[in-house]
Amino acid sequence: MEGREVSKNLVLAYKEKILAEYAPASVNSMLAALNCFFKFAGLHDCCVRRLKMQRCAFSESEKELSKEEYLRLVNTANKTGNERLCLAMQTLCSAGMRVSELCFVTVEAAKLCCANVNCKGKRRTVLLPKQLCRSLSAYASKYGIKSGSIFITKQAKRGTEATYGQP
């Protein structure tokens, strides 16, 4: 605190700091402890909201692709030479991600075999299979993507910044 008075803005700044360092469940437990302390100390206006976390891990089976449908989509993308679409399909299906979450699959995430997804106010960690990570890293290297999002257009359009080297 460095002698500063406790305020809502200071607590919100702390929340942003711990968001960058800890998993969402850990952040929520820290915030719960802080909120209990603030209520005990009569500092009710310093309480902050916890992170929203997705509860349902599985969707209805009618909405899922069959293995045959998945293989047909991946093979078609591969046969037409659309390497990016082929990898995007593999990433979406192997990790259970949404299309809007592909921008969180970064060069750094491929090295760690997990992506930290922050979409629609919800945060979660998505595990990526090692073989997929090798393919993603090879793709990024081939197209000179040094950091940031892997799934970008030829005009480098997507939600986050990427750094390019020479292809």
Secondary structure, DSSP 4 states (H G I P E B T S, - for coil): -TTPPP-HHHHHHHHHHHHHHS-HHHHHHHHHHHHHHHHHTT-GGG--PPPB--------GGGSPPHHHHHHHHHHHHHTT-HHHHHHHHHHHHHT--GGGGGG-BHHHHHHTEEEEEETTEEEEEE--HHHHHHHHHHHHHTTEEEEBS---TT--SSS-EEE---
